[in-house]
Structures are given as C-alpha cells and as structure tokens.
Amino acid sequence: MLIKKIKLKNIRSYIDEEIDFDKGITLLSGDIGSGKSSILLAIDFALFGLRKGYLSGNALLRNGENQGSVELTFEIESKEISIKRNLKRTPTSVAQDYGILKHSVEKELSAVELKDFILTLLNYPKEYLTKSKYFIYNYTIYTPQEEMKQILLGDREYRLDTIRKVFGIDKYKRIK
C-alpha cells in the first residue's frame, strides 16, 4: 500500500490541511505537539474507524468543532482508492458518521462496511473486524512507545507470541 495523500478537517490541531506523500519513505519530524501523532491517528481512523478503548472520536475531533473528517488516498495493486470518514459531535460524545469509498465508483458506506472493505483489501484476518483491544494495525504501522518498549524488553516468549500474532502465524503454535 502506498499512501498518496491525507486531508484533515477539524482533526486535533489541524483545521483544514492536505498533506501529499512522495513515493518512498516519509519521515514525520517536529517538536512535541506539532501534529505528528495526529497524522498517524488520522490514518488509523481513515482505515479502520473508531475503536473503543483505543481511538475515540473525542480524541480526534478538534475542540469546539461539531464536525470533522479524514480523507485518505492510497494506491494498492496499481488501483487508487480514497476513503473518507466523518465525525460528528452529539450531545454526549463524538460519533463516527457515514463514510465514502471511492474505488472505481463512489459509495456511501457504514463504518463497519468501510472497515470490512479495508480488512479484505489489506488481507487482514476477518476476526479483526470485531476485535477492539488487540488490533494488528497498532503493531504493523503505529505502536505507542510504551508498548514497543514492552515488546522489545519483554521475555523471549512474549516477543515470539507478539510476532506470531502480528504475522498471523499464532495458529501454528496451537497446532504444534
């Protein structure tokens, strides 16, 4: 998957921003609070939506705003795909609204339908459609520093179990 661009509207510190990514490696650098993590969280949200206990709408939607969105454009197998997810403030929280998928045609889809499409497209196991605590994206793209420290400094068996889960080979241990 090659990420081409991301558009952020009322996402954390970003009011209305479009970021284009060049082919190759991209390094996000800047001072604390400059928005690096916001970009990674926005990519996570665009691909997989909100996840209870990990990524909430309140953490994403800019303070004082009633609506926000993230649109991610990427290329996979020479096909350009764009996915847009929307947030809206309700009286009690911030909820995920409908989303738009542009993949040869433009379709409006529910949050679950969008997530299912992405998991299928990226060949993630279907079981991750409903799991919220452990999610492969955290380990393949964005692992918070403290969790990475646990993985690196944990005992040998913990590291092996994590690697097995990330690459979907934990079933072989059970079979053995």
Backbone as CSV, one residue per row, in Angstrom:
resi,resn,N_x,N_y,N_z,CA_x,CA_y,CA_z,C_x,C_y,C_z
1,MET,0.846,-1.176,0.000,0.000,0.000,0.000,0.891,1.239,0.000
2,LEU,0.580,2.169,-0.868,1.311,3.424,-0.971,0.353,4.558,-0.630
3,ILE,0.603,5.225,0.469,-0.241,6.359,0.865,0.152,7.551,0.008
4,LYS,-0.841,8.168,-0.632,-0.579,9.284,-1.536,-0.869,10.635,-0.884
5,LYS,-2.017,10.729,-0.183,-2.316,11.995,0.495,-3.369,11.785,1.565
6,ILE,-3.432,12.746,2.459,-4.434,12.737,3.515,-4.969,14.155,3.683
7,LYS,-6.277,14.255,3.825,-6.923,15.545,4.077,-7.545,15.494,5.464
8,LEU,-7.220,16.483,6.268,-7.726,16.565,7.636,-8.583,17.816,7.781
9,LYS,-9.793,17.635,8.284,-10.658,18.775,8.546,-11.131,18.678,9.992
10,ASN,-10.697,19.648,10.799,-11.047,19.704,12.230,-10.626,18.447,12.976
11,ILE,-9.412,18.002,12.708,-8.836,16.848,13.395,-7.694,17.330,14.275
12,ARG,-7.912,17.244,15.583,-6.953,17.676,16.592,-6.454,19.090,16.294
13,SER,-5.158,19.272,16.062,-4.632,20.626,15.837,-4.811,21.104,14.399
14,TYR,-5.288,20.255,13.523,-5.450,20.615,12.118,-6.862,21.138,11.839
15,ILE,-6.937,22.325,11.227,-8.236,22.907,10.872,-8.660,22.427,9.488
16,ASP,-7.814,22.636,8.507,-8.093,22.227,7.131,-6.748,22.049,6.440
17,GLU,-6.293,20.818,6.371,-4.932,20.554,5.881,-4.936,19.395,4.904
18,GLU,-4.139,19.508,3.867,-3.928,18.402,2.923,-2.431,18.140,2.866
19,ILE,-2.058,16.894,3.065,-0.655,16.503,3.074,-0.442,15.491,1.962
20,ASP,0.476,15.804,1.039,0.827,14.888,-0.042,2.080,14.125,0.366
21,PHE,2.078,12.827,0.119,3.227,11.984,0.428,3.925,11.597,-0.871
22,ASP,5.228,11.775,-0.900,6.014,11.356,-2.053,6.199,9.840,-2.015
23,LYS,6.537,9.266,-3.169,6.876,7.842,-3.186,8.122,7.645,-2.356
24,GLY,8.209,6.515,-1.711,9.375,6.224,-0.885,9.053,6.387,0.579
25,ILE,10.051,6.685,1.335,9.925,6.783,2.786,9.610,8.222,3.181
26,THR,8.684,8.366,4.112,8.338,9.678,4.650,8.700,9.709,6.122
27,LEU,9.382,10.745,6.526,9.742,10.936,7.921,8.931,12.099,8.465
28,LEU,8.179,11.841,9.519,7.452,12.912,10.202,8.329,13.393,11.347
29,SER,8.720,14.644,11.296,9.544,15.174,12.378,9.007,16.537,12.784
30,GLY,9.243,16.877,14.019,8.792,18.162,14.528,8.822,18.158,16.040
31,ASP,8.582,19.323,16.601,8.560,19.462,18.053,7.378,18.707,18.647
32,ILE,7.422,18.511,19.939,6.295,17.913,20.654,5.078,18.794,20.418
33,GLY,3.968,18.159,20.076,2.725,18.902,19.860,2.584,19.493,18.469
34,SER,3.480,19.129,17.550,3.405,19.718,16.209,2.449,18.982,15.268
35,GLY,1.936,17.797,15.682,0.927,17.107,14.884,1.356,15.805,14.243
36,LYS,2.518,15.279,14.597,2.992,14.012,14.008,2.055,12.855,14.360
37,SER,1.762,12.709,15.624,0.870,11.627,16.060,-0.533,11.821,15.513
38,SER,-0.947,13.062,15.347,-2.280,13.331,14.788,-2.409,12.758,13.385
39,ILE,-1.346,12.852,12.607,-1.361,12.308,11.248,-1.483,10.787,11.297
40,LEU,-0.710,10.148,12.173,-0.787,8.694,12.291,-2.152,8.235,12.786
41,LEU,-2.710,8.941,13.762,-4.047,8.593,14.263,-5.105,8.812,13.190
42,ALA,-4.936,9.846,12.383,-5.888,10.112,11.298,-5.837,9.006,10.246
43,ILE,-4.651,8.510,9.936,-4.531,7.388,9.002,-5.222,6.160,9.585
44,ASP,-4.972,5.892,10.848,-5.626,4.785,11.550,-7.149,4.922,11.469
45,PHE,-7.662,6.109,11.775,-9.097,6.360,11.732,-9.657,6.176,10.323
46,ALA,-8.974,6.711,9.325,-9.452,6.588,7.940,-9.557,5.125,7.532
47,LEU,-8.590,4.340,7.907,-8.594,2.937,7.514,-9.576,2.093,8.326
48,PHE,-9.586,2.274,9.636,-10.301,1.329,10.491,-11.397,1.932,11.363
49,GLY,-11.535,3.241,11.378,-12.586,3.869,12.165,-12.248,3.956,13.641
50,LEU,-13.234,4.349,14.423,-13.059,4.466,15.869,-13.034,3.078,16.493
51,ARG,-12.254,2.942,17.578,-12.185,1.675,18.297,-12.234,1.955,19.785
52,LYS,-13.237,1.408,20.415,-13.442,1.616,21.854,-12.185,1.234,22.633
53,GLY,-11.779,2.114,23.508,-10.614,1.851,24.337,-9.285,2.181,23.681
54,TYR,-9.307,2.539,22.399,-8.050,2.883,21.737,-8.123,4.216,21.010
55,LEU,-9.108,4.379,20.146,-9.207,5.599,19.342,-10.639,6.112,19.431
56,SER,-10.807,7.203,20.171,-12.156,7.752,20.367,-12.356,9.000,19.515
57,GLY,-13.615,9.292,19.246,-13.959,10.492,18.494,-13.570,11.754,19.247
58,ASN,-13.708,11.724,20.581,-13.320,12.885,21.391,-11.833,13.187,21.280
59,ALA,-11.035,12.160,21.090,-9.585,12.350,20.947,-9.214,12.899,19.574
60,LEU,-10.081,12.711,18.593,-9.777,13.148,17.225,-10.376,14.495,16.846
61,LEU,-11.649,14.699,17.167,-12.333,15.918,16.731,-11.769,17.132,17.449
62,ARG,-11.465,18.136,16.705,-10.896,19.383,17.239,-11.843,19.984,18.271
63,ASN,-11.293,20.458,19.376,-12.104,21.074,20.430,-12.930,22.227,19.881
64,GLY,-14.212,22.262,20.260,-15.097,23.343,19.849,-15.752,23.155,18.498
65,GLU,-15.387,22.092,17.765,-15.971,21.845,16.448,-17.050,20.774,16.533
66,ASN,-18.039,20.862,15.643,-19.131,19.889,15.630,-18.944,18.787,14.601
67,GLN,-18.098,19.020,13.605,-17.870,18.022,12.561,-16.406,18.025,12.158
68,GLY,-15.960,16.876,11.710,-14.604,16.745,11.206,-14.546,15.571,10.244
69,SER,-13.454,15.477,9.518,-13.314,14.359,8.589,-11.855,14.095,8.277
70,VAL,-11.622,12.870,7.841,-10.306,12.456,7.353,-10.547,11.757,6.028
71,GLU,-9.807,12.179,5.002,-9.872,11.506,3.709,-8.471,11.040,3.356
72,LEU,-8.339,9.744,3.153,-7.060,9.127,2.854,-7.098,8.563,1.437
73,THR,-6.106,8.930,0.641,-5.991,8.400,-0.712,-4.726,7.564,-0.769
74,PHE,-4.871,6.344,-1.248,-3.726,5.450,-1.334,-3.847,4.586,-2.582
75,GLU,-2.742,3.932,-2.894,-2.692,3.060,-4.061,-2.323,1.660,-3.604
76,ILE,-3.049,0.699,-4.132,-2.737,-0.694,-3.836,-2.979,-1.492,-5.109
77,GLU,-1.988,-2.278,-5.484,-2.051,-3.059,-6.719,-2.422,-2.189,-7.918
78,SER,-1.792,-1.040,-8.023,-1.972,-0.069,-9.117,-3.381,0.519,-9.207
79,LYS,-4.159,0.405,-8.149,-5.502,0.990,-8.115,-5.540,2.069,-7.040
80,GLU,-6.071,3.237,-7.417,-6.190,4.326,-6.447,-7.518,4.200,-5.704
81,ILE,-7.433,4.298,-4.392,-8.598,4.181,-3.519,-8.599,5.375,-2.586
82,SER,-9.782,5.913,-2.366,-9.932,7.027,-1.430,-11.033,6.653,-0.452
83,ILE,-10.748,6.858,0.823,-11.720,6.560,1.858,-11.856,7.791,2.747
84,LYS,-13.093,8.216,2.978,-13.350,9.388,3.804,-14.258,8.973,4.956
85,ARG,-13.829,9.293,6.160,-14.639,9.038,7.348,-14.958,10.373,7.999
86,ASN,-16.162,10.453,8.535,-16.658,11.692,9.134,-16.954,11.513,10.617
87,LEU,-16.732,12.576,11.352,-17.056,12.619,12.775,-18.100,13.694,13.003
88,LYS,-18.985,13.457,13.974,-19.947,14.492,14.342,-20.139,14.483,15.855
89,ARG,-20.257,15.668,16.401,-20.466,15.809,17.843,-21.948,15.594,18.143
90,THR,-22.229,14.744,19.110,-23.587,14.529,19.593,-23.681,15.179,20.966
91,PRO,-24.866,15.226,21.572,-24.958,15.833,22.903,-24.071,15.171,23.960
92,THR,-23.763,13.880,23.786,-22.997,13.182,24.824,-21.585,12.776,24.416
93,SER,-21.281,12.754,23.120,-19.948,12.301,22.701,-19.675,12.728,21.262
94,VAL,-18.643,12.144,20.687,-18.342,12.336,19.272,-18.484,10.975,18.609
95,ALA,-19.336,10.909,17.592,-19.636,9.646,16.922,-19.097,9.648,15.502
96,GLN,-18.900,8.453,15.020,-18.490,8.261,13.639,-19.736,8.320,12.765
97,ASP,-19.690,9.105,11.735,-20.803,9.254,10.809,-20.549,8.347,9.602
98,TYR,-21.342,8.439,8.591,-21.175,7.668,7.362,-19.773,7.888,6.787
99,GLY,-19.409,7.077,5.838,-18.136,7.253,5.156,-18.325,7.124,3.659
100,ILE,-17.338,7.559,2.923,-17.402,7.490,1.463,-16.184,6.724,0.959
101,LEU,-16.438,5.765,0.098,-15.396,4.975,-0.525,-15.388,5.286,-2.014
102,LYS,-14.221,5.677,-2.522,-14.042,5.888,-3.963,-13.081,4.816,-4.463
103,HIS,-13.661,3.855,-5.164,-12.896,2.726,-5.687,-13.597,2.322,-6.978
104,SER,-13.225,2.901,-8.052,-13.870,2.836,-9.367,-15.211,3.573,-9.379
105,VAL,-16.004,3.435,-8.334,-17.232,4.228,-8.183,-17.246,4.793,-6.765
106,GLU,-18.082,5.784,-6.525,-18.196,6.384,-5.204,-19.401,5.793,-4.491
107,LYS,-19.175,5.287,-3.260,-20.247,4.691,-2.477,-20.235,5.249,-1.062
108,GLU,-21.443,5.426,-0.513,-21.570,5.803,0.893,-21.749,4.508,1.679
109,LEU,-20.908,4.307,2.687,-20.931,3.066,3.462,-20.946,3.350,4.957
110,SER,-21.421,2.377,5.717,-21.382,2.478,7.176,-19.941,2.273,7.644
111,ALA,-19.686,2.593,8.906,-18.352,2.422,9.472,-17.905,0.968,9.404
112,VAL,-18.800,0.040,9.699,-18.460,-1.380,9.674,-18.194,-1.850,8.242
113,GLU,-18.965,-1.387,7.283,-18.747,-1.760,5.882,-17.397,-1.256,5.379
114,LEU,-17.035,-0.027,5.768,-15.731,0.519,5.376,-14.594,-0.307,5.974
115,LYS,-14.716,-0.629,7.252,-13.683,-1.397,7.929,-13.552,-2.779,7.293
116,ASP,-14.666,-3.407,6.992,-14.658,-4.718,6.352,-13.964,-4.652,4.988
117,PHE,-14.254,-3.608,4.212,-13.622,-3.433,2.903,-12.106,-3.329,3.051
118,ILE,-11.645,-2.509,3.983,-10.207,-2.300,4.181,-9.532,-3.583,4.658
119,LEU,-10.140,-4.275,5.619,-9.540,-5.521,6.110,-9.402,-6.546,4.984
120,THR,-10.413,-6.626,4.139,-10.361,-7.541,2.993,-9.279,-7.098,2.013
121,LEU,-9.241,-5.820,1.707,-8.277,-5.273,0.762,-6.838,-5.509,1.218
122,LEU,-6.581,-5.337,2.521,-5.235,-5.489,3.063,-4.932,-6.914,3.518
123,ASN,-5.882,-7.823,3.290,-5.724,-9.238,3.664,-5.533,-9.448,5.159
124,TYR,-6.154,-8.615,5.979,-6.147,-8.835,7.417,-7.188,-9.903,7.735
125,PRO,-6.965,-10.686,8.772,-7.951,-11.711,9.126,-9.309,-11.081,9.478
126,LYS,-10.390,-11.723,9.042,-11.748,-11.222,9.292,-12.044,-11.094,10.784
127,GLU,-11.384,-11.898,11.615,-11.640,-11.840,13.049,-11.342,-10.460,13.641
128,TYR,-10.527,-9.649,12.949,-10.206,-8.319,13.446,-11.315,-7.306,13.192
129,LEU,-12.345,-7.697,12.475,-13.467,-6.800,12.215,-14.165,-6.415,13.514
130,THR,-14.239,-7.329,14.462,-14.963,-7.064,15.698,-14.062,-6.892,16.909
131,LYS,-12.809,-7.247,16.810,-11.910,-7.102,17.959,-11.481,-5.658,18.104
132,SER,-11.465,-5.176,19.344,-11.043,-3.795,19.533,-9.781,-3.685,20.386
133,LYS,-9.534,-4.628,21.294,-8.380,-4.492,22.173,-7.074,-4.733,21.416
134,TYR,-6.963,-5.851,20.783,-5.749,-6.146,20.020,-6.058,-5.897,18.555
135,PHE,-5.275,-5.051,17.929,-5.517,-4.766,16.525,-4.188,-4.696,15.808
136,ILE,-4.078,-5.422,14.715,-2.814,-5.602,14.007,-2.204,-4.283,13.523
137,TYR,-3.033,-3.288,13.203,-2.511,-2.011,12.722,-1.551,-1.401,13.731
138,ASN,-1.879,-1.521,15.015,-1.032,-0.947,16.054,0.391,-1.473,15.983
139,TYR,0.539,-2.727,15.578,1.857,-3.332,15.536,2.531,-3.215,14.174
140,THR,1.762,-3.084,13.120,2.384,-3.010,11.806,2.693,-1.585,11.384
141,ILE,1.970,-0.613,11.893,2.157,0.773,11.479,2.510,1.689,12.639
142,TYR,1.749,1.610,13.692,1.855,2.601,14.758,1.781,1.913,16.108
143,THR,2.916,1.711,16.729,2.940,1.120,18.061,3.376,2.189,19.045
144,PRO,2.498,2.531,20.006,2.896,3.519,21.012,4.208,3.115,21.690
145,GLN,4.984,4.110,22.036,6.327,3.902,22.551,6.376,2.925,23.725
146,GLU,5.464,3.055,24.677,5.488,2.183,25.851,5.195,0.733,25.472
147,GLU,4.289,0.514,24.521,4.003,-0.852,24.089,5.202,-1.444,23.367
148,MET,5.868,-0.637,22.535,7.054,-1.120,21.827,8.148,-1.480,22.829
149,LYS,8.292,-0.672,23.875,9.288,-0.964,24.905,8.975,-2.307,25.567
150,GLN,7.687,-2.566,25.817,7.281,-3.848,26.400,7.639,-5.007,25.479
151,ILE,7.398,-4.827,24.195,7.695,-5.890,23.230,9.198,-6.146,23.185
152,LEU,9.995,-5.074,23.098,11.441,-5.222,22.972,12.102,-5.736,24.244
153,LEU,11.588,-5.294,25.404,12.227,-5.661,26.666,11.556,-6.844,27.354
154,GLY,10.433,-7.298,26.817,9.722,-8.436,27.405,10.512,-9.713,27.248
155,ASP,10.047,-10.754,27.943,10.765,-12.021,27.832,10.608,-12.619,26.431
156,ARG,11.433,-13.586,26.147,11.512,-14.176,24.810,10.154,-14.700,24.331
157,GLU,9.431,-15.389,25.194,8.149,-15.981,24.808,7.117,-14.901,24.471
158,TYR,7.119,-13.790,25.235,6.194,-12.671,24.954,6.495,-12.071,23.575
159,ARG,7.789,-11.866,23.261,8.165,-11.336,21.951,7.725,-12.276,20.833
160,LEU,7.959,-13.556,21.008,7.559,-14.529,19.990,6.041,-14.559,19.805
161,ASP,5.301,-14.521,20.906,3.838,-14.510,20.810,3.346,-13.272,20.075
162,THR,3.948,-12.112,20.348,3.567,-10.878,19.667,3.846,-10.980,18.174
163,ILE,5.018,-11.458,17.812,5.375,-11.604,16.400,4.431,-12.587,15.716
164,ARG,4.101,-13.675,16.398,3.158,-14.648,15.824,1.803,-14.005,15.545
165,LYS,1.318,-13.190,16.483,0.019,-12.523,16.310,0.072,-11.523,15.156
166,VAL,1.138,-10.734,15.112,1.270,-9.711,14.080,1.246,-10.322,12.684
167,PHE,1.948,-11.423,12.513,2.043,-12.027,11.190,1.027,-13.148,10.958
168,GLY,0.102,-13.321,11.907,-0.968,-14.293,11.727,-0.503,-15.732,11.747
169,ILE,0.580,-16.006,12.462,1.078,-17.383,12.496,0.926,-18.000,13.884
170,ASP,0.165,-17.347,14.775,-0.027,-17.888,16.113,-0.760,-19.221,16.090
171,LYS,-1.532,-19.496,15.040,-2.261,-20.768,14.920,-1.293,-21.946,14.822
172,TYR,-0.096,-21.729,14.263,0.865,-22.818,14.122,1.389,-23.278,15.473
173,LYS,1.490,-22.370,16.404,1.902,-22.744,17.750,0.831,-23.633,18.378
174,ARG,-0.433,-23.256,18.176,-1.537,-24.051,18.733,-1.593,-25.435,18.087
175,ILE,-1.347,-25.506,16.787,-1.379,-26.790,16.082,-0.276,-27.700,16.597
176,LYS,0.915,-27.127,16.770,2.068,-27.893,17.263,1.740,-28.507,18.604
